[in-house]
Amino acid sequence: MDLPIQTPALLFPAVSLLLIAYTNKFLAIANLIRKLVSDYEHNKQHHLFSQIHSLRRRLMLIRWMQVFGVASILVCVVTMFFIYEGWQIWAKILFALSLLLMMASLVISLMEIFLSAGALRVLLRELEEMEKR
């Protein structure tokens, strides 16, 4: 069975939307880190440092999400070129690689979501403890 050029082209809208979402998430966290660093310099509160550390880990994960997403779309483009040239076996191999790269990006995204939820849980717990006092 031949791989038509439309098949890898289907990934473009999905990957593009994911990259936009990843970039927005990256920018939001970067702005939050800047604010927390400024607050830490003024108040020297230890809990701000731990939040900054958690956000740094999340930024690293988002960077890898972006790397795998961009690699997926790049391999997808090469796949389309191989289809155009009639190199079906290589095109199928690269398309499978493209799908694996996208899956890696999505798994890392899931890890970042769990890390984010954990950080929010800690903040909510601190708020509940302050309310009890």
C-alpha positions in Angstrom: 0.0 0.0 0.0 1.4 3.4 -1.0 1.4 6.4 1.4 -0.4 9.3 -0.3 1.0 12.8 0.2 -2.2 13.9 1.9 -1.6 11.5 4.9 1.5 13.4 6.3 -0.2 16.7 5.3 -2.9 15.9 7.9 -0.4 16.4 10.7 0.3 20.0 9.8 -2.8 21.7 11.4 -2.6 19.5 14.5 1.2 20.2 15.0 0.8 23.9 14.3 -2.0 24.2 16.9 0.1 22.3 19.5 3.1 24.5 18.9 1.0 27.6 19.4 -0.3 26.2 22.7 3.2 25.2 23.8 4.5 28.7 23.0 1.7 30.4 24.9 2.3 28.1 27.9 6.0 28.9 27.7 5.4 32.7 27.6 2.9 32.6 30.5 5.4 30.6 32.7 8.3 32.9 31.7 6.3 36.0 32.7 5.3 34.3 36.0 8.9 33.5 36.7 10.0 37.1 36.1 7.3 38.3 38.5 8.3 35.7 41.2 11.9 36.6 40.9 11.1 40.2 41.4 8.9 39.3 44.4 11.7 37.1 45.8 14.3 39.9 45.5 12.0 42.2 47.5 10.6 39.8 50.1 13.1 36.9 50.3 10.3 34.4 51.0 11.6 30.8 50.7 8.3 29.5 49.2 8.8 31.7 46.2 12.2 30.1 45.5 10.6 26.6 45.5 7.9 27.9 43.1 10.5 29.3 40.8 12.4 25.9 40.8 9.2 24.1 39.9 8.5 26.5 37.1 12.0 26.0 35.8 11.3 22.3 35.5 8.1 23.0 33.7 9.9 25.3 31.3 12.4 22.6 30.5 9.5 20.2 29.8 7.8 22.7 27.5 11.1 23.3 25.6 11.3 19.5 25.0 7.6 19.4 24.0 8.5 22.1 21.4 11.6 20.3 20.2 9.7 17.1 19.6 6.8 18.9 18.0 9.1 20.8 15.6 11.1 17.6 14.8 7.8 15.9 14.0 6.7 18.5 11.5 10.2 18.7 10.0 10.3 14.9 9.5 6.8 15.1 8.1 8.0 17.6 5.5 10.8 15.3 4.5 8.3 12.4 4.3 6.3 14.5 1.8 9.4 15.1 -0.2 10.2 11.4 -0.3 6.6 10.6 -1.4 7.0 13.1 -4.2 10.2 11.4 -5.3 8.5 8.0 -5.1 10.6 6.6 -2.3 7.7 4.9 -0.5 9.7 2.7 1.9 11.7 5.6 3.3 8.5 7.8 3.3 6.7 5.2 5.4 9.6 4.9 7.8 9.9 8.7 8.2 6.2 9.1 8.7 6.3 6.5 11.5 9.2 8.4 13.0 7.1 11.6 12.7 4.2 10.0 14.6 6.6 8.7 17.3 8.0 12.2 17.7 4.5 13.7 18.1 3.7 11.0 20.6 6.8 11.9 22.6 5.8 15.6 22.5 2.3 14.7 23.8 3.6 12.4 26.6 5.9 15.2 27.8 2.9 17.5 27.6 1.1 15.2 29.9 4.0 15.1 32.3 4.0 18.9 32.4 0.3 19.0 33.1 0.7 16.7 36.1 3.6 18.8 37.4 1.5 21.9 37.0 -1.4 20.3 38.8 0.9 19.3 41.6 2.2 22.8 42.0 -1.3 24.2 42.2 -2.2 21.6 44.8 0.7 22.8 47.0 -0.4 26.4 46.7 -4.0 25.5 47.6 -2.8 23.5 50.6 -0.7 26.5 51.8 -3.8 28.7 51.4 -5.9 26.3 53.4 -3.3 26.2 56.2 -3.2 30.0 56.3 -6.9 30.1 56.6 -7.0 27.7 59.5 -4.6 29.9 61.5 
